[in-house]
Amino acid sequence: MAALSPLLQGTAAERLPRYTSYPTAPNFTPAIDNVVARDWLRALDPSATASLYFHVPYCRALCWYCGCHTKIPSDDAAISHYVDALLAEIDLVAALLPARLGVTHLHWGGGTPTIIGPSAMHRLYEAIFRNFLIEAGAEIAIEIDPRMLTSEMAMALGTCGFTRASLGVQTFDPVVQHAIHRIQSADATEAAVRRLRSAGIRAINFDLIYGLPHQTVASCVKTAERVLALAPDRVAVFGYAHVPAVKANQRHIDQTALPDAAMRFAQAEAIAETFVAAGYRRIGLDHFAKSDDPLTHALDAGTLHRNFQGYTIDRADALLGFGASAIGRLPQGYVQNTPRIAAYREAAAAGRLAVARGYALTAEDRLRAAVIERLMCDLTVDLQAVAAMHLPSFDFTRERAHLAELASDGLLEIDGARVTVRAAMRPFVRRIAAVFDIARNAGTTHAPAV
């Protein structure tokens, strides 16, 4: 650990992006607005496949650690009005498309998507199936707060065809739960898993967090062991990002109780060792999956991808985002809806796209995005092979000099055009990916890197 200390301190101070896209969202600009987005949608190839993302920005209670776009609804009418806006946006986007696109993947995030209730979920799925062709074998996933999942909602998800559920656990340590304002027993989590499996949803994911106030290596391992008892198919393990200047709810957290960089690293590695010892495979930076999981197969085949939902096997030509703050990816670039719920609803009611900003990709952007994705997914990349698919003459002169410095620090190995992150340096892969990120704004606040 002593040898890693300079790396830990330096990397944590950099606050690097998670690289679920490139360029990252802080580089989006208002130049890409609803008019541009409308033209991009109309220009889609009629034979293109799509992935759909739906954002529901409401929770019944606000967790202090949360960094998502979410709020407490003033009343249930606010949720109902938001569902109406989603329905209007679905119809609007579908009307702009050149054809009824085939869909390979659907994902619901939040907030707490199940807050809309069974009836609204059925209404939305009628609209989705009316406007899109959901392909056989499409993955339909949803993020769930286990404390809020009723038997009726679980059955509705099964009826609507959901195939995967991601349950937020974060930690089972009662001291940490109190410090982050999220009390959630292991029994409540187990009950949610039972309801989902009874409803026919067999694929279960768990989300854990390290780096929380009062968290220890021992409590992290204990939580991981409790999670293993429920036999999830996948587990995502994220580092808590303390950015109270950006997220007001985080100001309730006692900053002096947060672990330092070395302790964060120890917690992350202890969790990883627990899952690997139980037979799970490490996927990229922060995911774990069973040996027979599609993510593991994609990792072995070199076809793993990364998007705003994390690691995925989804290879759709376009990502269409619905809801306030939702991000979409079209062949021309990225588009993002306004995060202001009132403005989002107003746009939907007026029959106007709610896109407020985005980014038009260049050929060099696509090259850099491909390099970063392969590093984040495979921990290795052949620069020459990737360049050949985008800009064959690009030589990465600037980047090679920085890579040589990181190689001398022991983070990676260089063999001709191939760059490989050393196995022990997996937690620092974002630092290596950042070498290729010329769009990064040094003044932007991102998540801590470890």
C-alpha positions in Angstrom: 0.0 0.0 0.0 2.9 2.4 0.7 4.1 2.1 -2.8 0.6 3.0 -4.1 0.2 6.0 -1.8 1.5 8.7 -4.3 -0.7 7.2 -7.1 -3.8 7.1 -4.8 -3.4 10.7 -3.6 -2.6 12.0 -7.1 -5.4 10.1 -8.8 -8.0 11.0 -6.2 -7.2 14.7 -6.5 -7.7 14.6 -10.2 -11.5 13.7 -9.9 -11.6 11.8 -13.2 -14.8 11.0 -15.1 -16.2 7.5 -15.1 -16.0 7.5 -18.9 -19.5 6.2 -19.6 -19.2 8.3 -22.7 -16.6 10.4 -24.6 -16.7 13.3 -24.6 -18.3 13.3 -21.2 -21.4 15.2 -20.3 -19.7 18.3 -18.9 -18.5 19.0 -22.5 -22.1 19.1 -23.9 -23.2 22.6 -25.1 -26.5 24.4 -25.8 -25.5 24.5 -29.5 -27.1 21.1 -29.8 -30.7 21.9 -29.1 -34.1 20.5 -29.9 -34.0 21.6 -33.5 -30.7 19.8 -34.1 -31.9 16.7 -32.2 -35.1 16.7 -34.4 -33.0 16.6 -37.6 -30.7 13.9 -36.2 -33.7 11.7 -35.3 -35.2 12.1 -38.8 -31.8 11.2 -40.4 -31.6 7.8 -38.6 -31.3 4.8 -40.9 -34.7 3.1 -41.0 -32.9 -0.2 -40.5 -31.1 1.0 -37.4 -31.6 -0.7 -34.0 -32.2 1.3 -30.9 -31.7 1.1 -27.2 -34.2 3.0 -25.0 -33.6 4.7 -21.7 -36.3 6.2 -19.4 -35.5 8.5 -16.5 -37.9 8.9 -13.6 -36.5 11.7 -11.4 -38.5 11.0 -8.2 -37.8 9.3 -4.9 -40.0 9.0 -1.8 -37.0 10.0 0.4 -33.7 11.6 -0.6 -30.5 9.7 0.3 -27.7 12.0 1.3 -25.1 10.3 -0.8 -27.1 10.4 -4.0 -25.6 12.2 -7.0 -28.5 11.5 -9.4 -31.0 13.9 -10.9 -33.9 13.2 -8.5 -36.2 15.0 -6.1 -39.1 14.3 -3.7 -42.5 14.8 -5.5 -44.8 17.4 -4.1 -47.6 15.0 -4.4 -48.7 12.0 -6.5 -50.2 14.4 -9.1 -46.6 15.5 -9.9 -45.8 11.9 -10.8 -48.9 11.5 -12.9 -48.1 14.6 -14.8 -44.6 13.4 -15.4 -45.9 10.1 -16.8 -48.1 12.1 -19.2 -45.0 13.9 -20.4 -43.2 10.6 -20.9 -46.1 9.3 -23.0 -46.1 12.5 -25.1 -42.4 12.3 -25.6 -42.5 8.7 -26.7 -45.1 9.6 -29.4 -43.2 12.7 -30.4 -39.9 10.9 -30.9 -41.5 7.9 -32.7 -43.2 10.3 -35.1 -39.8 11.9 -36.0 -38.2 8.6 -36.7 -38.1 7.3 -40.3 -39.5 3.9 -39.3 -40.7 1.8 -36.4 -37.3 1.0 -35.1 -36.3 -2.4 -33.6 -35.3 -2.2 -30.0 -32.6 -4.5 -28.4 -32.4 -3.0 -24.9 -34.6 -1.0 -22.5 -33.4 0.5 -19.3 -35.3 2.4 -16.6 -33.3 4.6 -14.2 -33.9 7.3 -11.6 -34.7 8.3 -9.0 -36.9 5.3 -8.3 -38.7 4.3 -11.5 -41.2 2.0 -9.7 -42.6 5.1 -8.0 -44.9 5.6 -11.0 -46.9 2.5 -9.9 -48.3 -0.5 -11.8 -51.0 1.2 -13.8 -48.7 3.9 -15.2 -46.1 1.3 -16.1 -48.7 -0.6 -18.1 -49.7 2.6 -19.9 -46.1 3.4 -20.8 -45.4 -0.1 -22.1 -48.5 0.0 -24.3 -47.0 3.2 -25.8 -43.5 1.7 -26.2 -44.8 -1.4 -27.9 -47.1 0.6 -30.1 -44.2 2.8 -31.3 -41.3 0.4 -31.4 -40.6 -3.2 -32.4 -39.2 -4.9 -29.2 -36.9 -7.6 -30.6 -37.0 -11.2 -29.3 -34.4 -11.5 -26.5 -34.3 -7.8 -25.8 -33.1 -7.0 -22.3 -35.6 -4.9 -20.3 -34.0 -3.7 -17.1 -35.0 -1.4 -14.2 -33.3 0.1 -11.2 -35.2 -0.6 -7.9 -35.1 0.7 -4.4 -35.9 -2.6 -2.5 -37.6 -0.7 0.3 -40.3 0.6 -2.0 -41.0 -2.5 -4.1 -44.5 -3.8 -3.5 -45.8 -7.3 -4.6 -48.2 -5.5 -7.0 -45.3 -3.6 -8.7 -43.2 -6.7 -9.0 -46.0 -8.5 -10.7 -46.5 -5.5 -13.0 -42.9 -5.6 -14.0 -43.2 -9.3 -14.8 -46.3 -8.8 -16.9 -44.6 -6.0 -18.8 -41.8 -8.3 -19.7 -38.9 -7.0 -17.6 -36.0 -9.4 -17.6 -33.5 -7.7 -15.2 -33.6 -5.7 -12.0 -30.8 -3.7 -10.4 -31.3 -3.3 -6.7 -29.6 -0.5 -4.7 -28.0 -1.9 -1.6 -25.1 0.5 -1.0 -24.3 -1.0 2.4 -25.9 -3.1 5.1 -23.9 -1.5 7.9 -26.4 0.3 10.2 -23.9 2.9 11.3 -23.2 3.9 7.7 -26.9 3.7 6.7 -27.7 6.2 9.4 -24.9 8.5 8.2 -26.2 8.5 4.6 -29.9 8.7 5.5 -30.8 5.3 4.0 -32.0 2.6 6.4 -32.4 -0.7 4.5 -32.3 -4.1 6.2 -31.0 -7.2 4.6 -34.4 -8.8 5.2 -36.2 -6.1 3.1 -33.7 -6.6 0.3 -34.2 -10.3 0.4 -38.0 -9.9 0.3 -37.6 -7.7 -2.8 -35.5 -10.3 -4.5 -38.1 -13.0 -3.7 -40.9 -10.8 -5.2 -39.0 -10.2 -8.4 -38.1 -13.8 -8.9 -41.7 -14.9 -8.2 -42.8 -12.4 -10.9 -40.5 -14.1 -13.4 -37.6 -11.7 -13.3 -34.6 -14.0 -12.9 -31.7 -11.7 -13.7 -30.8 -9.7 -10.5 -28.1 -7.1 -10.1 -27.0 -5.4 -6.9 -25.3 -2.0 -6.6 -22.8 -1.4 -3.7 -20.9 1.7 -2.7 -17.6 2.1 -0.9 -16.0 5.3 0.5 -19.1 6.2 2.5 -18.9 7.9 6.0 -17.8 5.6 8.8 -17.4 2.7 6.3 -14.6 0.2 7.0 -13.0 -2.7 5.1 -14.7 -5.1 7.5 -18.2 -3.6 7.0 -17.6 -3.6 3.2 -16.7 -7.3 3.3 -19.7 -8.1 5.5 -22.0 -6.4 3.1 -20.5 -8.3 0.2 -21.0 -11.6 2.0 -24.6 -10.8 2.7 -25.1 -10.0 -1.0 -23.5 -13.2 -2.0 -26.1 -15.1 0.0 -28.8 -13.8 -2.4 -26.8 -15.0 -5.4 -27.1 -12.0 -7.7 -26.0 -12.4 -11.4 -24.1 -9.1 -11.4 -22.8 -6.6 -8.9 -21.7 -3.1 -9.5 -19.4 -1.5 -6.9 -19.1 2.2 -7.1 -16.9 4.7 -5.2 -18.9 7.4 -3.4 -18.3 10.8 -5.1 -18.5 13.6 -2.5 -19.4 16.8 -4.4 -21.5 18.9 -2.0 -20.9 22.0 -4.1 -22.9 20.3 -6.8 -25.3 18.1 -4.8 -26.8 20.0 -1.9 -28.1 16.8 -0.2 -24.5 15.7 0.3 -23.9 18.6 2.6 -25.6 16.6 5.3 -22.7 14.1 5.2 -19.9 14.6 7.8 -16.9 15.0 5.6 -14.6 14.2 8.4 -16.1 10.7 8.6 -15.2 9.9 5.0 -12.3 7.4 4.4 -9.1 8.7 2.8 -7.8 7.6 -0.6 -5.9 4.7 0.8 -8.9 3.4 2.8 -11.1 3.8 -0.3 -8.7 1.7 -2.3 -8.5 -1.0 0.5 -12.3 -1.1 0.7 -12.7 -1.5 -3.1 -10.1 -4.3 -3.3 -11.5 -6.1 -0.3 -15.0 -6.2 -1.9 -13.4 -7.3 -5.2 -11.5 -10.1 -3.5 -14.7 -11.3 -1.8 -16.6 -11.6 -5.1 -13.7 -13.2 -7.0 -13.2 -15.8 -4.3 -16.9 -16.6 -4.7 -16.4 -17.3 -8.4 -17.5 -14.0 -9.9 -15.4 -12.5 -12.7 -14.2 -8.9 -12.6 -15.7 -6.9 -15.4 -13.8 -3.7 -16.3 -13.4 -1.2 -13.6 -16.2 -1.9 -11.1 -18.5 -4.7 -12.2 -18.6 -8.4 -11.2 -20.6 -11.2 -12.9 -21.1 -14.9 -12.7 -19.1 -17.0 -15.1 -22.1 -17.8 -17.3 -23.4 -14.2 -17.4 -23.7 -12.5 -20.8 -21.3 -9.8 -19.6 -18.7 -12.4 -18.9 -19.1 -13.9 -22.3 -18.8 -10.5 -23.9 -15.6 -9.8 -21.9 -14.1 -13.0 -23.2 -15.2 -12.3 -26.8 -13.9 -8.7 -26.7 -17.4 -7.4 -27.4 -18.1 -5.7 -24.1 -19.4 -2.1 -24.3 -19.8 0.8 -21.9 -22.6 3.4 -21.9 -24.4 5.6 -19.5 -25.8 2.6 -17.6 -22.3 1.1 -17.2 -21.0 -2.1 -18.8 -23.3 -3.7 -21.3 -23.6 -6.1 -24.2 -25.9 -3.7 -26.0 -24.7 -2.8 -29.5 -27.7 -0.8 -30.7 -27.0 1.9 -33.4 -28.7 4.6 -31.3 -29.7 5.3 -27.7 -32.9 7.2 -27.3 -33.3 8.9 -23.9 -36.7 9.8 -22.5 -37.4 12.0 -19.4 -35.8 14.9 -17.7 -32.0 14.9 -17.9 -32.0 11.7 -20.1 -29.1 11.4 -22.5 -29.3 9.9 -26.0 -26.6 8.9 -28.4 -27.3 9.2 -32.2 -24.9 8.6 -35.0 -24.1 12.3 -35.2 -23.5 12.8 -31.4 -25.1 13.1 -28.0 -28.3 14.9 -26.9 -29.5 15.6 -23.4 -32.9 16.7 -22.2 -33.3 19.5 -19.8 -32.9 18.4 -16.1 -35.6 20.9 -15.1 -38.8 18.8 -14.7 -41.1 21.8 -15.3 -39.3 22.7 -18.5 -39.4 19.0 -19.6 -43.1 18.8 -19.0 -43.7 22.1 -20.8 -41.8 20.9 -23.9 -43.6 17.6 -24.0 -47.0 19.4 -23.7 -46.0 21.7 -26.6 -45.0 18.8 -28.8 -41.4 19.9 -28.7 -38.3 17.9 -27.9 -36.9 18.8 -24.5 -33.3 18.6 -25.6 -31.3 21.4 -24.0 -27.7 20.5 -24.9 -25.5 17.9 -26.6 -22.3 17.3 -28.6 -21.6 16.8 -32.3 -18.9 14.1 -32.7 -15.9 14.5 -35.0 -13.9 11.7 -36.5 -11.2 12.2 -33.9 -13.8 12.1 -31.1 -15.0 8.7 -32.4 -11.4 7.5 -32.4 -10.7 8.6 -28.9 -14.1 7.3 -27.7 -13.2 3.8 -29.1 -9.8 3.8 -27.4 -11.2 4.8 -24.1 -14.0 2.3 -24.3 -11.6 -0.6 -25.0 -9.4 0.5 -22.1 -12.4 0.7 -19.8 -13.8 -2.6 -21.0 -10.7 -4.8 -21.8 -7.9 -3.0 -19.9 -5.9 -3.2 -23.1 -6.1 -1.6 -26.5 -4.2 -1.8 -29.8 -3.9 1.9 -30.8 -2.9 1.1 -34.4 -5.9 -1.2 -34.9 -8.4 1.2 -33.5 -6.9 4.1 -35.5 -7.2 2.0 -38.7 -11.0 2.0 -38.2 -11.3 5.7 -37.7 -8.3 7.8 -38.7 -5.6 5.5 -40.1 -2.9 8.2 -40.1 -3.4 9.3 -36.4 -0.2 8.5 -34.5 -1.1 9.5 -30.9 2.3 11.3 -30.5 1.1 13.4 -27.6 -0.5 10.4 -25.8 2.5 8.1 -26.3 4.7 10.5 -24.2 2.2 10.5 -21.3 1.8 6.7 -21.6 5.5 6.3 -21.3 5.4 8.2 -18.0 2.6 6.0 -16.7 4.5 3.0 -17.7 7.5 4.2 -15.7 5.2 4.5 -12.7 4.2 0.9 -13.1 0.6 1.5 -14.2 0.8 -0.1 -17.6 2.9 -1.9 -20.2 3.5 -0.9 -23.7 4.3 -3.4 -26.5 4.5 -1.6 -29.8 1.0 -0.2 -30.4 -0.6 -2.2 -27.6 -1.2 -0.6 -24.3 -2.2 -2.9 -21.4 -3.2 -1.9 -17.8 -1.3 -4.0 -15.3 -3.6 -6.3 -13.4 -2.9 -4.8 -10.0 -3.5 -1.3 -11.5 -7.1 -1.9 -12.6 -8.4 0.7 -10.2 -6.4 3.4 -12.0 -7.7 2.6 -15.5 -9.6 6.0 -15.6 -6.3 7.8 -15.1 -4.9 5.9 -18.1 -8.1 6.6 -20.2 -7.8 10.3 -19.3 -4.6 10.4 -21.4 -6.8 10.2 -24.5 -9.3 12.8 -23.2 -8.4 16.1 -24.8 -11.9 17.4 -24.3 -11.6 17.2 -20.5 -12.1 20.5 -18.7 -9.7 20.7 -15.8 -12.1 22.9 -13.9 -15.0 20.4 -14.1 -16.0 18.5 -10.9 -16.1 14.7 -11.4 -16.2 11.6 -9.3 -13.1 10.7 -7.3 -11.0 8.3 -9.4 -10.6 5.7 -6.7 
